Amino acid sequence: MTKAEEKKLTMNLKQISDSMKYRTIALRAVLDDLELLWKELEEVAEKWNVMLKEGCYEKDKP
C-alpha cells in the first residue's frame, strides 16, 4: 500500500468514526426524549385510572 492510499484510507476511517460518534450522540438524545415521553404517558395513564376508578369519567361526554 502506498503512502497516498494509506493516507486516504486513514481519512476515510476518521470520517466514518466521526459520523458514528455524531449518530451515537443523536441516538442518545432520541432515547432520552423517548424516556421522558414514556414517563409522561405513565403519569397520564395513572390519572386516567384514578378517574375511572372514582367514576369521574362519563362515556357520553364528547
PDB file of N, CA, C and O in Angstrom:
ATOM      1  N   MET A   1       0.856  -1.177   0.000  1.00  0.00           N
ATOM      2  CA  MET A   1       0.000   0.000   0.000  1.00  0.00           C
ATOM      3  C   MET A   1       0.901   1.239   0.000  1.00  0.00           C
ATOM      4  O   MET A   1       1.853   1.341   0.774  1.00  0.00           O
ATOM      5  N   THR A   2       0.579   2.145  -0.866  1.00  0.00           N
ATOM      6  CA  THR A   2       1.375   3.372  -0.953  1.00  0.00           C
ATOM      7  C   THR A   2       0.974   4.335   0.167  1.00  0.00           C
ATOM      8  O   THR A   2      -0.053   4.172   0.824  1.00  0.00           O
ATOM      9  N   LYS A   3       1.822   5.338   0.353  1.00  0.00           N
ATOM     10  CA  LYS A   3       1.544   6.353   1.391  1.00  0.00           C
ATOM     11  C   LYS A   3       0.243   7.094   1.087  1.00  0.00           C
ATOM     12  O   LYS A   3      -0.521   7.407   2.000  1.00  0.00           O
ATOM     13  N   ALA A   4      -0.007   7.374  -0.183  1.00  0.00           N
ATOM     14  CA  ALA A   4      -1.225   8.096  -0.570  1.00  0.00           C
ATOM     15  C   ALA A   4      -2.463   7.254  -0.268  1.00  0.00           C
ATOM     16  O   ALA A   4      -3.458   7.771   0.239  1.00  0.00           O
ATOM     17  N   GLU A   5      -2.403   5.959  -0.579  1.00  0.00           N
ATOM     18  CA  GLU A   5      -3.527   5.062  -0.291  1.00  0.00           C
ATOM     19  C   GLU A   5      -3.748   4.934   1.208  1.00  0.00           C
ATOM     20  O   GLU A   5      -4.882   4.917   1.686  1.00  0.00           O
ATOM     21  N   GLU A   6      -2.656   4.845   1.929  1.00  0.00           N
ATOM     22  CA  GLU A   6      -2.746   4.739   3.387  1.00  0.00           C
ATOM     23  C   GLU A   6      -3.374   5.993   3.988  1.00  0.00           C
ATOM     24  O   GLU A   6      -4.215   5.920   4.884  1.00  0.00           O
ATOM     25  N   LYS A   7      -2.940   7.158   3.464  1.00  0.00           N
ATOM     26  CA  LYS A   7      -3.494   8.420   3.956  1.00  0.00           C
ATOM     27  C   LYS A   7      -4.986   8.513   3.642  1.00  0.00           C
ATOM     28  O   LYS A   7      -5.772   8.926   4.495  1.00  0.00           O
ATOM     29  N   LYS A   8      -5.382   8.133   2.424  1.00  0.00           N
ATOM     30  CA  LYS A   8      -6.785   8.178   2.026  1.00  0.00           C
ATOM     31  C   LYS A   8      -7.616   7.239   2.896  1.00  0.00           C
ATOM     32  O   LYS A   8      -8.711   7.600   3.328  1.00  0.00           O
ATOM     33  N   LEU A   9      -7.109   6.047   3.152  1.00  0.00           N
ATOM     34  CA  LEU A   9      -7.809   5.082   3.996  1.00  0.00           C
ATOM     35  C   LEU A   9      -7.960   5.608   5.422  1.00  0.00           C
ATOM     36  O   LEU A   9      -9.016   5.464   6.038  1.00  0.00           O
ATOM     37  N   THR A  10      -6.897   6.215   5.935  1.00  0.00           N
ATOM     38  CA  THR A  10      -6.938   6.782   7.284  1.00  0.00           C
ATOM     39  C   THR A  10      -7.986   7.893   7.367  1.00  0.00           C
ATOM     40  O   THR A  10      -8.733   7.974   8.341  1.00  0.00           O
ATOM     41  N   MET A  11      -8.037   8.742   6.348  1.00  0.00           N
ATOM     42  CA  MET A  11      -9.024   9.828   6.335  1.00  0.00           C
ATOM     43  C   MET A  11     -10.441   9.275   6.264  1.00  0.00           C
ATOM     44  O   MET A  11     -11.338   9.777   6.942  1.00  0.00           O
ATOM     45  N   ASN A  12     -10.647   8.253   5.453  1.00  0.00           N
ATOM     46  CA  ASN A  12     -11.972   7.633   5.354  1.00  0.00           C
ATOM     47  C   ASN A  12     -12.397   7.021   6.680  1.00  0.00           C
ATOM     48  O   ASN A  12     -13.551   7.150   7.089  1.00  0.00           O
ATOM     49  N   LEU A  13     -11.471   6.362   7.344  1.00  0.00           N
ATOM     50  CA  LEU A  13     -11.787   5.762   8.644  1.00  0.00           C
ATOM     51  C   LEU A  13     -12.118   6.835   9.677  1.00  0.00           C
ATOM     52  O   LEU A  13     -13.014   6.647  10.499  1.00  0.00           O
ATOM     53  N   LYS A  14     -11.408   7.951   9.643  1.00  0.00           N
ATOM     54  CA  LYS A  14     -11.692   9.046  10.575  1.00  0.00           C
ATOM     55  C   LYS A  14     -13.079   9.628  10.296  1.00  0.00           C
ATOM     56  O   LYS A  14     -13.820   9.929  11.231  1.00  0.00           O
ATOM     57  N   GLN A  15     -13.437   9.789   9.012  1.00  0.00           N
ATOM     58  CA  GLN A  15     -14.763  10.306   8.673  1.00  0.00           C
ATOM     59  C   GLN A  15     -15.854   9.357   9.157  1.00  0.00           C
ATOM     60  O   GLN A  15     -16.878   9.798   9.679  1.00  0.00           O
ATOM     61  N   ILE A  16     -15.637   8.071   8.984  1.00  0.00           N
ATOM     62  CA  ILE A  16     -16.607   7.077   9.450  1.00  0.00           C
ATOM     63  C   ILE A  16     -16.724   7.142  10.966  1.00  0.00           C
ATOM     64  O   ILE A  16     -17.827   7.101  11.511  1.00  0.00           O
ATOM     65  N   SER A  17     -15.594   7.242  11.639  1.00  0.00           N
ATOM     66  CA  SER A  17     -15.590   7.320  13.101  1.00  0.00           C
ATOM     67  C   SER A  17     -16.347   8.558  13.590  1.00  0.00           C
ATOM     68  O   SER A  17     -17.162   8.474  14.509  1.00  0.00           O
ATOM     69  N   ASP A  18     -16.071   9.697  12.973  1.00  0.00           N
ATOM     70  CA  ASP A  18     -16.766  10.934  13.359  1.00  0.00           C
ATOM     71  C   ASP A  18     -18.267  10.825  13.109  1.00  0.00           C
ATOM     72  O   ASP A  18     -19.074  11.254  13.933  1.00  0.00           O
ATOM     73  N   SER A  19     -18.628  10.256  11.980  1.00  0.00           N
ATOM     74  CA  SER A  19     -20.039  10.083  11.643  1.00  0.00           C
ATOM     75  C   SER A  19     -20.733   9.202  12.682  1.00  0.00           C
ATOM     76  O   SER A  19     -21.842   9.502  13.124  1.00  0.00           O
ATOM     77  N   MET A  20     -20.082   8.139  13.057  1.00  0.00           N
ATOM     78  CA  MET A  20     -20.667   7.231  14.051  1.00  0.00           C
ATOM     79  C   MET A  20     -20.786   7.919  15.413  1.00  0.00           C
ATOM     80  O   MET A  20     -21.743   7.689  16.152  1.00  0.00           O
ATOM     81  N   LYS A  21     -19.814   8.756  15.731  1.00  0.00           N
ATOM     82  CA  LYS A  21     -19.863   9.478  17.002  1.00  0.00           C
ATOM     83  C   LYS A  21     -21.088  10.384  17.047  1.00  0.00           C
ATOM     84  O   LYS A  21     -21.812  10.412  18.043  1.00  0.00           O
ATOM     85  N   TYR A  22     -21.320  11.131  15.955  1.00  0.00           N
ATOM     86  CA  TYR A  22     -22.469  12.041  15.913  1.00  0.00           C
ATOM     87  C   TYR A  22     -23.788  11.274  15.901  1.00  0.00           C
ATOM     88  O   TYR A  22     -24.769  11.707  16.506  1.00  0.00           O
ATOM     89  N   ARG A  23     -23.808  10.158  15.224  1.00  0.00           N
ATOM     90  CA  ARG A  23     -25.031   9.342  15.214  1.00  0.00           C
ATOM     91  C   ARG A  23     -25.314   8.792  16.601  1.00  0.00           C
ATOM     92  O   ARG A  23     -26.470   8.734  17.020  1.00  0.00           O
ATOM     93  N   THR A  24     -24.285   8.394  17.310  1.00  0.00           N
ATOM     94  CA  THR A  24     -24.458   7.887  18.669  1.00  0.00           C
ATOM     95  C   THR A  24     -25.020   8.980  19.577  1.00  0.00           C
ATOM     96  O   THR A  24     -25.919   8.730  20.381  1.00  0.00           O
ATOM     97  N   ILE A  25     -24.486  10.181  19.442  1.00  0.00           N
ATOM     98  CA  ILE A  25     -24.982  11.310  20.241  1.00  0.00           C
ATOM     99  C   ILE A  25     -26.454  11.569  19.917  1.00  0.00           C
ATOM    100  O   ILE A  25     -27.263  11.781  20.821  1.00  0.00           O
ATOM    101  N   ALA A  26     -26.796  11.553  18.637  1.00  0.00           N
ATOM    102  CA  ALA A  26     -28.177  11.796  18.225  1.00  0.00           C
ATOM    103  C   ALA A  26     -29.103  10.701  18.755  1.00  0.00           C
ATOM    104  O   ALA A  26     -30.206  10.990  19.217  1.00  0.00           O
ATOM    105  N   LEU A  27     -28.658   9.453  18.688  1.00  0.00           N
ATOM    106  CA  LEU A  27     -29.484   8.355  19.199  1.00  0.00           C
ATOM    107  C   LEU A  27     -29.694   8.467  20.702  1.00  0.00           C
ATOM    108  O   LEU A  27     -30.783   8.178  21.198  1.00  0.00           O
ATOM    109  N   ARG A  28     -28.671   8.881  21.427  1.00  0.00           N
ATOM    110  CA  ARG A  28     -28.828   9.066  22.874  1.00  0.00           C
ATOM    111  C   ARG A  28     -29.859  10.151  23.175  1.00  0.00           C
ATOM    112  O   ARG A  28     -30.658  10.019  24.103  1.00  0.00           O
ATOM    113  N   ALA A  29     -29.836  11.223  22.387  1.00  0.00           N
ATOM    114  CA  ALA A  29     -30.811  12.299  22.573  1.00  0.00           C
ATOM    115  C   ALA A  29     -32.223  11.795  22.299  1.00  0.00           C
ATOM    116  O   ALA A  29     -33.155  12.127  23.033  1.00  0.00           O
ATOM    117  N   VAL A  30     -32.385  11.000  21.253  1.00  0.00           N
ATOM    118  CA  VAL A  30     -33.702  10.442  20.932  1.00  0.00           C
ATOM    119  C   VAL A  30     -34.163   9.518  22.054  1.00  0.00           C
ATOM    120  O   VAL A  30     -35.325   9.565  22.455  1.00  0.00           O
ATOM    121  N   LEU A  31     -33.268   8.685  22.560  1.00  0.00           N
ATOM    122  CA  LEU A  31     -33.635   7.778  23.651  1.00  0.00           C
ATOM    123  C   LEU A  31     -34.020   8.555  24.906  1.00  0.00           C
ATOM    124  O   LEU A  31     -34.959   8.171  25.603  1.00  0.00           O
ATOM    125  N   ASP A  32     -33.313   9.636  25.200  1.00  0.00           N
ATOM    126  CA  ASP A  32     -33.674  10.471  26.348  1.00  0.00           C
ATOM    127  C   ASP A  32     -35.074  11.057  26.173  1.00  0.00           C
ATOM    128  O   ASP A  32     -35.873  11.065  27.109  1.00  0.00           O
ATOM    129  N   ASP A  33     -35.364  11.550  24.962  1.00  0.00           N
ATOM    130  CA  ASP A  33     -36.700  12.094  24.685  1.00  0.00           C
ATOM    131  C   ASP A  33     -37.778  11.027  24.832  1.00  0.00           C
ATOM    132  O   ASP A  33     -38.841  11.283  25.396  1.00  0.00           O
ATOM    133  N   LEU A  34     -37.499   9.832  24.322  1.00  0.00           N
ATOM    134  CA  LEU A  34     -38.469   8.742  24.442  1.00  0.00           C
ATOM    135  C   LEU A  34     -38.703   8.368  25.899  1.00  0.00           C
ATOM    136  O   LEU A  34     -39.828   8.064  26.295  1.00  0.00           O
ATOM    137  N   GLU A  35     -37.649   8.391  26.689  1.00  0.00           N
ATOM    138  CA  GLU A  35     -37.799   8.079  28.114  1.00  0.00           C
ATOM    139  C   GLU A  35     -38.691   9.106  28.805  1.00  0.00           C
ATOM    140  O   GLU A  35     -39.537   8.744  29.622  1.00  0.00           O
ATOM    141  N   LEU A  36     -38.506  10.387  28.480  1.00  0.00           N
ATOM    142  CA  LEU A  36     -39.349  11.428  29.065  1.00  0.00           C
ATOM    143  C   LEU A  36     -40.804  11.272  28.626  1.00  0.00           C
ATOM    144  O   LEU A  36     -41.723  11.400  29.435  1.00  0.00           O
ATOM    145  N   LEU A  37     -41.001  10.996  27.342  1.00  0.00           N
ATOM    146  CA  LEU A  37     -42.362  10.792  26.848  1.00  0.00           C
ATOM    147  C   LEU A  37     -43.024   9.593  27.517  1.00  0.00           C
ATOM    148  O   LEU A  37     -44.212   9.640  27.835  1.00  0.00           O
ATOM    149  N   TRP A  38     -42.271   8.526  27.731  1.00  0.00           N
ATOM    150  CA  TRP A  38     -42.809   7.336  28.382  1.00  0.00           C
ATOM    151  C   TRP A  38     -43.252   7.662  29.805  1.00  0.00           C
ATOM    152  O   TRP A  38     -44.316   7.225  30.244  1.00  0.00           O
ATOM    153  N   LYS A  39     -42.432   8.433  30.526  1.00  0.00           N
ATOM    154  CA  LYS A  39     -42.790   8.818  31.899  1.00  0.00           C
ATOM    155  C   LYS A  39     -44.070   9.657  31.911  1.00  0.00           C
ATOM    156  O   LYS A  39     -44.933   9.476  32.770  1.00  0.00           O
ATOM    157  N   GLU A  40     -44.179  10.572  30.952  1.00  0.00           N
ATOM    158  CA  GLU A  40     -45.391  11.393  30.856  1.00  0.00           C
ATOM    159  C   GLU A  40     -46.605  10.522  30.548  1.00  0.00           C
ATOM    160  O   GLU A  40     -47.677  10.725  31.117  1.00  0.00           O
ATOM    161  N   LEU A  41     -46.441   9.572  29.668  1.00  0.00           N
ATOM    162  CA  LEU A  41     -47.531   8.663  29.327  1.00  0.00           C
ATOM    163  C   LEU A  41     -47.963   7.847  30.538  1.00  0.00           C
ATOM    164  O   LEU A  41     -49.157   7.641  30.755  1.00  0.00           O
ATOM    165  N   GLU A  42     -47.004   7.386  31.323  1.00  0.00           N
ATOM    166  CA  GLU A  42     -47.343   6.636  32.539  1.00  0.00           C
ATOM    167  C   GLU A  42     -48.130   7.503  33.515  1.00  0.00           C
ATOM    168  O   GLU A  42     -49.081   7.036  34.142  1.00  0.00           O
ATOM    169  N   GLU A  43     -47.726   8.777  33.644  1.00  0.00           N
ATOM    170  CA  GLU A  43     -48.438   9.691  34.537  1.00  0.00           C
ATOM    171  C   GLU A  43     -49.874   9.905  34.071  1.00  0.00           C
ATOM    172  O   GLU A  43     -50.800   9.895  34.883  1.00  0.00           O
ATOM    173  N   VAL A  44     -50.058  10.096  32.788  1.00  0.00           N
ATOM    174  CA  VAL A  44     -51.407  10.290  32.241  1.00  0.00           C
ATOM    175  C   VAL A  44     -52.239   9.031  32.458  1.00  0.00           C
ATOM    176  O   VAL A  44     -53.412   9.112  32.821  1.00  0.00           O
ATOM    177  N   ALA A  45     -51.633   7.873  32.237  1.00  0.00           N
ATOM    178  CA  ALA A  45     -52.353   6.614  32.428  1.00  0.00           C
ATOM    179  C   ALA A  45     -52.770   6.452  33.886  1.00  0.00           C
ATOM    180  O   ALA A  45     -53.878   5.991  34.163  1.00  0.00           O
ATOM    181  N   GLU A  46     -51.907   6.820  34.807  1.00  0.00           N
ATOM    182  CA  GLU A  46     -52.254   6.742  36.233  1.00  0.00           C
ATOM    183  C   GLU A  46     -53.447   7.645  36.552  1.00  0.00           C
ATOM    184  O   GLU A  46     -54.371   7.246  37.260  1.00  0.00           O
ATOM    185  N   LYS A  47     -53.408   8.869  36.016  1.00  0.00           N
ATOM    186  CA  LYS A  47     -54.510   9.810  36.265  1.00  0.00           C
ATOM    187  C   LYS A  47     -55.824   9.277  35.696  1.00  0.00           C
ATOM    188  O   LYS A  47     -56.868   9.377  36.340  1.00  0.00           O
ATOM    189  N   TRP A  48     -55.773   8.714  34.491  1.00  0.00           N
ATOM    190  CA  TRP A  48     -56.971   8.146  33.888  1.00  0.00           C
ATOM    191  C   TRP A  48     -57.488   6.980  34.715  1.00  0.00           C
ATOM    192  O   TRP A  48     -58.697   6.848  34.909  1.00  0.00           O
ATOM    193  N   ASN A  49     -56.596   6.138  35.202  1.00  0.00           N
ATOM    194  CA  ASN A  49     -57.020   5.004  36.032  1.00  0.00           C
ATOM    195  C   ASN A  49     -57.715   5.481  37.293  1.00  0.00           C
ATOM    196  O   ASN A  49     -58.729   4.913  37.699  1.00  0.00           O
ATOM    197  N   VAL A  50     -57.178   6.517  37.914  1.00  0.00           N
ATOM    198  CA  VAL A  50     -57.800   7.067  39.118  1.00  0.00           C
ATOM    199  C   VAL A  50     -59.177   7.628  38.781  1.00  0.00           C
ATOM    200  O   VAL A  50     -60.146   7.395  39.503  1.00  0.00           O
ATOM    201  N   MET A  51     -59.252   8.370  37.676  1.00  0.00           N
ATOM    202  CA  MET A  51     -60.543   8.946  37.280  1.00  0.00           C
ATOM    203  C   MET A  51     -61.568   7.856  36.988  1.00  0.00           C
ATOM    204  O   MET A  51     -62.731   7.978  37.372  1.00  0.00           O
ATOM    205  N   LEU A  52     -61.150   6.814  36.324  1.00  0.00           N
ATOM    206  CA  LEU A  52     -62.079   5.726  36.011  1.00  0.00           C
ATOM    207  C   LEU A  52     -62.528   5.003  37.276  1.00  0.00           C
ATOM    208  O   LEU A  52     -63.701   4.651  37.403  1.00  0.00           O
ATOM    209  N   LYS A  53     -61.615   4.781  38.207  1.00  0.00           N
ATOM    210  CA  LYS A  53     -61.970   4.093  39.460  1.00  0.00           C
ATOM    211  C   LYS A  53     -62.924   4.931  40.301  1.00  0.00           C
ATOM    212  O   LYS A  53     -63.801   4.395  40.980  1.00  0.00           O
ATOM    213  N   GLU A  54     -62.746   6.258  40.252  1.00  0.00           N
ATOM    214  CA  GLU A  54     -63.588   7.147  41.043  1.00  0.00           C
ATOM    215  C   GLU A  54     -64.885   7.502  40.320  1.00  0.00           C
ATOM    216  O   GLU A  54     -65.746   8.175  40.888  1.00  0.00           O
ATOM    217  N   GLY A  55     -65.030   7.060  39.090  1.00  0.00           N
ATOM    218  CA  GLY A  55     -66.250   7.350  38.339  1.00  0.00           C
ATOM    219  C   GLY A  55     -66.323   8.767  37.834  1.00  0.00           C
ATOM    220  O   GLY A  55     -67.418   9.275  37.595  1.00  0.00           O
ATOM    221  N   CYS A  56     -65.203   9.418  37.665  1.00  0.00           N
ATOM    222  CA  CYS A  56     -65.187  10.809  37.203  1.00  0.00           C
ATOM    223  C   CYS A  56     -65.344  10.923  35.696  1.00  0.00           C
ATOM    224  O   CYS A  56     -65.534  12.021  35.173  1.00  0.00           O
ATOM    225  N   TYR A  57     -65.267   9.829  35.013  1.00  0.00           N
ATOM    226  CA  TYR A  57     -65.325   9.865  33.550  1.00  0.00           C
ATOM    227  C   TYR A  57     -66.678   9.367  33.089  1.00  0.00           C
ATOM    228  O   TYR A  57     -67.127   8.299  33.505  1.00  0.00           O
ATOM    229  N   GLU A  58     -67.326  10.133  32.236  1.00  0.00           N
ATOM    230  CA  GLU A  58     -68.605   9.713  31.683  1.00  0.00           C
ATOM    231  C   GLU A  58     -68.420   9.406  30.208  1.00  0.00           C
ATOM    232  O   GLU A  58     -67.896  10.234  29.463  1.00  0.00           O
ATOM    233  N   LYS A  59     -68.836   8.244  29.788  1.00  0.00           N
ATOM    234  CA  LYS A  59     -68.657   7.827  28.392  1.00  0.00           C
ATOM    235  C   LYS A  59     -69.403   8.732  27.422  1.00  0.00           C
ATOM    236  O   LYS A  59     -68.950   8.948  26.298  1.00  0.00           O
ATOM    237  N   ASP A  60     -70.536   9.257  27.847  1.00  0.00           N
ATOM    238  CA  ASP A  60     -71.392  10.013  26.942  1.00  0.00           C
ATOM    239  C   ASP A  60     -70.890  11.429  26.662  1.00  0.00           C
ATOM    240  O   ASP A  60     -71.386  12.080  25.743  1.00  0.00           O
ATOM    241  N   LYS A  61     -69.926  11.916  27.426  1.00  0.00           N
ATOM    242  CA  LYS A  61     -69.429  13.275  27.199  1.00  0.00           C
ATOM    243  C   LYS A  61     -68.533  13.285  25.962  1.00  0.00           C
ATOM    244  O   LYS A  61     -67.738  12.368  25.754  1.00  0.00           O
ATOM    245  N   PRO A  62     -68.669  14.327  25.146  1.00  0.00           N
ATOM    246  CA  PRO A  62     -67.819  14.417  23.943  1.00  0.00           C
ATOM    247  C   PRO A  62     -66.383  14.747  24.305  1.00  0.00           C
ATOM    248  O   PRO A  62     -65.534  14.861  23.420  1.00  0.00           O
TER     249      PRO A  62
END
